[in-house]
Amino acid sequence: MNQKQMQPSLDSVLLDFHVDAAAGPNPAILERYCVEYPQFAHELTDHAVQWLIGEAMAVAESSSSSVEHSSSGLVSRAISRLYDRIRERDLSSSSTPVREQQSQGVFEGLGVGRMREIRDELGLDTPLISKLRNRLIDPETVPQAFLDRLAKSLQRTVEEIVVYLRLPPTVHAQASFKSEGKPMTSAKRESFDAAVRKSSLSEACRQALLKA
């Protein structure tokens, strides 16, 4: 077996990370994996953040406003700590264009409360905002008017939003990891139209989005 064949895959590293961090994406565990597998540092951190936000949003959906507010603050601080661990490593990478680096975190640091505000501002449901965050929607199919609104809500430029949406898709931990099998690190994007039509929104809300 040659050296190339012995190199660990991203799937296997993410699976090991998920098992070790079963109780949650602990920053210390994340740092250890980033040091051991520097080639996957960004993917590990992105996965940890998606995991953290997704679980917190699920809890917030069924929690009181006081619990939600507390959860939002904790999530924001946790996300900040996670990204602080490898931000310097990301910025030092010469293989990624500066514009792409600046666009990779358009949802970075947003608490649960703010994510829900953006969802409501844009007239989306939770699965739709999650698909956008996880880059599961083909950016070429998103109406320009909606991109303008999304950029305004995230206080980013439309160019940054488009660059972000064109990055490789990610899948939330709860969807990626099953009792059997490996985590999915890529997924087929769907059109904006298809995602909207499969949403839980009312027909009027769907039409408003599709005509944006």
N, C-alpha and C positions, 0 to 999 in steps of 0.2 A: 504494500500500500504506500503510495507516495505522499509527500507532505501536503500537497493540495487537497487530496482526498481526506486527510485527517483534520482539516480546518473545520471548526464548528460552524454550523449554519445559523442564520439569524433566528429561524424558527426554533431550533434546539436551545439557543441561548435565552430567548424569550420564555420558553416553556420552563427552563430551569429557574429563571428569575421569578416567574409567577408562583412556582412551588415554594421557593425560599421565602417569598414575600406574601405568603398566603393570607396573613392577617392584614395586609395593606402595603402599598408601595413605600416602605420605610426608606428615608434618604440614605441611611448608612448602607443598606443592602444595595440600593441603586448605585451608590458611589463605588462599592466593591466590584460590582459587575462592570461599571464603566471603565474602571482601572484594568480589570482583567480582559475586557473585550473593547478596547478603545475604538475599534472599527465600527462598533454598534452603539456607541455612546448616545448619539442623537436618537436613534430608534428606541433604545431602552428608556430614555427620559420622556420622549413623546408618548410611549406606551403607558408609562407610570402616570403621567398627567391625565391622559384620556381615562384611565382606570379610575383615578381619584375623582375627577369631575363627574363621570358617569354615575358612580355610586352615590356621590353626594347629591346629585340632582334627583336620583330615585328616592332618596330619603326625604329630601325637601318637598317632594310632591305630596307626601302624606304626613308632613309635620306641621306643627303650629308655626305662626309667623315668628315667634320669639326663638324657637328652635332653629328655624330656617336662617334667621339673622346670625345666630351664633355659628351655625354650620358654614355659612358663607364666609365669615371671617377666618375660620379655621382652614377652610379649603384654600383661600387666597394665600394665607401664610405658608401653607404646606407646598403649594405650587411654586411659590417664590423660592422656597428652600430647595426644591427639586431642581429647578432650573439654574439656581446659583451654583449647584454642584458641577455643571458641565458647560455653563455659558462661556467661560474663558476658553475651554477646549473647542467649542463650536466656532468662536470668533477667530481662533488661530488657524482654522482649517483653510488652506489656500485653494482647495479643490472646488469649493462652493462659491459661486458668484456672490458679491456683497448684497446685491438686490434680493437674491433668493434667501440669504441668511436673514435679512431684515424682515422678510415676509413670512418666515416659518412660524412665527409666534403671534399671528393676528388675534388669536383667542387666548393667548398666554396671560395668566394672572387674573382672569375674569372669575369673580366669585359666582356662586350658584344664583344669588339674587340678581346679579347683573345679567347672567345668561338668560334667565327667565324674562327679564325686562326686554332684552334684545329680541327674544322669541316673540313676545307680545307686540313689540313695536313693529315688527316685520309681518305680523299676522301669520306666524308659523305654529306648528305643534312641536312637541319635544323631539319626536323622531326626525323631523325635517331639519331642525337646528343641529341635531347630532350628526346627520348626514353631511351637512355643510362643514361642520367642525372636523369630521373625520375624512373629508375630501372624497366622499362617495357619490358626488354628483358631478357630471361632466360640465366643466366651466364654460365650454363652448355653447351650451344649451341654455345658460342662465340669461334671462332678459337683462338688457343694459340698465333699464330703470330699477330693477331689483338690485343689481350690483351697486348702483349709486346709493340706494337706501342702506344696503348692508355696510358699505364703506363708511357712510355717515354714522351709523350706529356704533361701529367699531372704532371710529375716529382714525381711519386709515384711508389711503388713496385706493382708487379702483384698481390701479396697477398692482398694488401690494396684495389686494384680495385675489386677483386673477392668478398671480404668481403662486400664492398659497394654495389655491384650489387645484393648480396643475401639478403640485407635488404628489408623490405616491400616496395612494389611499391608505388609511389605517382603519383597523376594526377594533371596536371597544372590547375590553378584556372579557366581559361576560359573554360576548358573542364569539370571541376568538377561542376561548378555552372551554373545552367540554370535558366530560369525565374520561373520554377516550380521544386519542388523536392529538395532532399538533395544532398550535395557534395559527391563525391565518394572518399573514403579514401583508397581504394584498387582497383586493376585491375588485370586482367589475363595477365600474361606475354606471349609474343610470342617468337618464336625462332628467332635467329639471321638471319637465312636463310629467314624466312617469312618477317621479317622487311625490309631486304635488297631488296627483290623482290617487295615489295609494295612501295619502295622509288621512288623518281623522278629522280634518277640517270640514266645515259645511261646504256645500256646493258653491254658495255665494263667495266664500272666502277663497276657494280654489280658483274660481274664475277671476277673482281680483288679482291673484298672484300670477296667473297665466297671461293676463292681459297687461301686466305691469310693463 
